[in-house]
């Protein structure tokens, strides 16, 4: 019977070695050993990307998946930066829903974001911040099953992970205003 299978742990797409060990519920020395064997940086504060995190988890026998919001954000950032993105039409699951939705509703999302952000046009915002705001506003509007607090909390986490500490406060403030209108 397959009821004994270990639960899958969701992890962000970018974590430190120490955060990865914590997420995997393992001692940091085990994660560091796998990284060192792969000739990868392994200090506790070193950043581990999604491919490396998946490889480490696999080597340690811990089933993981990368957070859908992180993968969607990476794709949206790549598109906004002028990079080619792999087959958006072929994207499936939550990541596909989020990416396709943001790209389809980008103009309306930008209009709402700009109206809620005092003294900031969307064009002046750092690419990562506006991508986070678009992603989160789309989720507020089109994923009613996800609680508002979760959407806002995850947006702040993304801003702190991929942008700056100040970006977390900025994103929180703009989303707090947008959430009232999006969920009323």
URUR-V399756 format. One record per backbone hydrogen bond with DSSP energy under -0.5 kcal/mol. CO is the residue of the C=O (numbers start at 1). NH is the residue of the N-H. If there is no record, write none. Layout:
co=CO nh=NH
co=CO nh=NH
This chain:
co=1 nh=4
co=2 nh=5
co=9 nh=65
co=11 nh=67
co=15 nh=48
co=16 nh=20
co=17 nh=21
co=18 nh=22
co=19 nh=23
co=20 nh=24
co=21 nh=25
co=21 nh=26
co=22 nh=25
co=27 nh=30
co=27 nh=31
co=28 nh=32
co=29 nh=33
co=30 nh=34
co=31 nh=35
co=32 nh=36
co=33 nh=37
co=34 nh=38
co=35 nh=40
co=36 nh=39
co=43 nh=46
co=44 nh=18
co=46 nh=17
co=48 nh=15
co=49 nh=53
co=50 nh=54
co=51 nh=55
co=52 nh=56
co=53 nh=57
co=54 nh=58
co=55 nh=59
co=56 nh=60
co=57 nh=62
co=58 nh=61
co=61 nh=63
co=63 nh=9
co=65 nh=11
co=67 nh=71
co=68 nh=72
co=69 nh=73
co=70 nh=74
co=71 nh=75
co=72 nh=76
co=73 nh=77
co=74 nh=78
co=75 nh=79
co=76 nh=80
co=77 nh=81
co=78 nh=83
co=79 nh=82
co=87 nh=90
co=88 nh=91
co=92 nh=96
co=93 nh=97
co=94 nh=98
co=95 nh=99
co=96 nh=100
co=97 nh=101
co=98 nh=102
co=99 nh=103
co=100 nh=104
co=101 nh=105
co=102 nh=106
co=103 nh=106
co=105 nh=109
co=106 nh=110
co=107 nh=111
co=108 nh=112
co=109 nh=113
co=110 nh=114
co=111 nh=115
co=112 nh=116
co=113 nh=116
co=113 nh=117
co=116 nh=118
co=117 nh=120
co=121 nh=124
co=121 nh=125
co=122 nh=125
co=126 nh=130
co=127 nh=131
co=128 nh=132
co=129 nh=133
co=130 nh=134
co=131 nh=135
co=132 nh=136
co=133 nh=137
co=134 nh=138
co=135 nh=139
co=136 nh=140
co=137 nh=141
co=138 nh=142
co=139 nh=143
co=143 nh=146
co=145 nh=147
co=147 nh=150
co=147 nh=151
co=148 nh=152
co=149 nh=153
co=150 nh=154
co=151 nh=155
co=152 nh=156
co=153 nh=157
co=154 nh=158
co=155 nh=159
co=156 nh=160
co=157 nh=161
co=158 nh=162
co=159 nh=163
co=164 nh=168
co=165 nh=169
co=166 nh=170
co=167 nh=171
co=168 nh=172
co=169 nh=173
co=170 nh=174
co=171 nh=175
co=172 nh=176
co=173 nh=177
co=174 nh=178
co=175 nh=179
co=176 nh=180
co=177 nh=181
co=178 nh=182
co=179 nh=183
co=181 nh=184
